[in-house]
Amino acid sequence: MIAIQNLKFRYGKQAWLFDDLNTKFEMGKIYGLLGRNGAGKTTLLKLISGLRYAHQGRVEVAGYDSRRRLPDMLQKIFMVPEQFRLPGMKAVEYANLYGCFYQKFDFDGFAGLMEEFELDIQEKLTEMSYGKKKKFLISFGLATNAEVLLLDEPTNGLDIPAKMKFRKIMAKSLTNNRLVVISTHQVKDIEGLIDHVKFIDKGRIILDKSLDELADKLVFTTVSDLTGQELYSQKIFGGWQVILPASGQSSSMVDLEILFTAAIAKDSKLLNFLNSKN
Amino acid sequence: MKSNFFNFNRFVLQLKRDVAIYYKIALILYSIIVLPFLIKLFLGMFSFKVLPMDMEFQKSIFFKVLPLVVFIFSAFSFRDFRSDLSAQFYLMLPVSHFEKFLSMWVIVFVLNPIATVIAFYVIDVVFVVFTWIFTKYFAIFNIFHIFQAGSIEFTLLKATFIKYLAFMTIFFAGAASFKKDAWLKTLLVSFVISFALVIVLSLTVFAYISLLKHIWNIDTYQISLAYNVNPFDDTSWYSQLVYAVGIVVFTALAYFKIIEKEV
């Protein structure tokens, strides 16, 4: 589990990026950490993994203070960053060299995932394309069997079939002993994969709900005319795409893209509705 | 339950990983630095300018080339810190800060000098073989003869060793502290700090001498003869004390830089 308490963080002397942030991530779930560019998603992942230190407050991973970067904590967490540099060695050499740091590393599982992603285990990492490197790191991260897996913009650089494979592999990999946090601004890529969303905007978590809860409370549909009941509306060709309060009997798939747009809108009726329902 | 501060198995894994990352750059460095000496040896072999048991040449290897190799290597240590993109993986390896530090320390201060000495010894052997093949003269060109050259040489060797260890530690700490062009920044910072220290020390000594001369009317010339202080004398106790303190301070600095590293 990840627990963030009274977190304060800023870069240099800039304004606070996080000012008294409190949130937690529970085991057995795939979280979607969504937000605009520069909202603080990557920074939050770095604070969780201990790559950045909070000015105030505490970030705990599996009960360990993340800023201490203790080996026991680092055993339980793996991050696939958005930007990275890999050493000039073959994928298999990397797995042999770095895999043994993780007590639960599954080499066969790694090889299987590489195959599933159609990657050659004998290929040199520095000769791989960005998308291939990403797939390699996702495979390695999953093979570590780390309890907490942080993925920063994992679908960047992946083509459409690879994105589908990514969703399939991630869905398969989730167990009750694992927690996955996927940070992205490409919300469409993780639809149908995540079971909980955390929208981050201006350093605050503005929405923190499970998709089941959202599906129960909201209806995502298209109408030809507005009635004034809508929590959010957006003009599309031939009508309006709207979010309505659920009347009880109806249920629809959560459209993350429109949900996110509605949540970050000024004086968001959607957020007022969801918060008042709490 | 494994300790979160030091565990031998984890340390070995980190060392293995660091050696795998560094051995290529080490080989390139050794080749670049050793090659001119190798060429000089072979040219000397044919022109008979470098005679067997040339102690000056042996000394230049130990006092110039070996320090150069280890300096460069210490300045290029913590390669992962040169970029945040590689530092993030390094910092997230499930190994303690101390094990990361110790692994790099062992590579720079133990394995690297040993590898350099071995490299020179190999050159030595190669030279002996080639000399015998081409000139039928069996040259004994053992660089370890330098250790048998008497107590004066040994004192100098010991003093030089401490001095170089101190400088290496400075570059080691610099490599752990700075991101880009660590060696250059270390040089600049060292120069600025040394310059400032020399000025402060000179002013202090000047003030002290003035006090002695004008207030207590003491003959400073006699004092200067009694305390013949030469700050550039590496064999003096005060130089060695300064170097020893420097080694401790900069080693600690390098360790704490790893702890406080953020990317």
Boltz contact constraints between the chains, C-beta under 6 A:
constraints:
  - contact:
      token1: [A, 51]
      token2: [B, 88]
      max_distance: 6.0
  - contact:
      token1: [A, 51]
      token2: [B, 263]
      max_distance: 6.0
  - contact:
      token1: [A, 52]
      token2: [B, 262]
      max_distance: 6.0
  - contact:
      token1: [A, 53]
      token2: [B, 262]
      max_distance: 6.0
  - contact:
      token1: [A, 70]
      token2: [B, 4]
      max_distance: 6.0
  - contact:
      token1: [A, 71]
      token2: [B, 4]
      max_distance: 6.0
  - contact:
      token1: [A, 71]
      token2: [B, 94]
      max_distance: 6.0
  - contact:
      token1: [A, 71]
      token2: [B, 95]
      max_distance: 6.0
  - contact:
      token1: [A, 71]
      token2: [B, 96]
      max_distance: 6.0
  - contact:
      token1: [A, 72]
      token2: [B, 4]
      max_distance: 6.0
  - contact:
      token1: [A, 74]
      token2: [B, 92]
      max_distance: 6.0
  - contact:
      token1: [A, 74]
      token2: [B, 94]
      max_distance: 6.0
  - contact:
      token1: [A, 75]
      token2: [B, 94]
      max_distance: 6.0
  - contact:
      token1: [A, 81]
      token2: [B, 88]
      max_distance: 6.0
  - contact:
      token1: [A, 83]
      token2: [B, 85]
      max_distance: 6.0
  - contact:
      token1: [A, 84]
      token2: [B, 85]
      max_distance: 6.0
  - contact:
      token1: [A, 85]
      token2: [B, 83]
      max_distance: 6.0
  - contact:
      token1: [A, 85]
      token2: [B, 85]
      max_distance: 6.0
  - contact:
      token1: [A, 85]
      token2: [B, 86]
      max_distance: 6.0
  - contact:
      token1: [A, 97]
      token2: [B, 17]
      max_distance: 6.0
  - contact:
      token1: [A, 97]
      token2: [B, 20]
      max_distance: 6.0
  - contact:
      token1: [A, 100]
      token2: [B, 13]
      max_distance: 6.0
  - contact:
      token1: [A, 101]
      token2: [B, 13]
      max_distance: 6.0
  - contact:
      token1: [A, 101]
      token2: [B, 93]
      max_distance: 6.0
  - contact:
      token1: [A, 101]
      token2: [B, 94]
      max_distance: 6.0
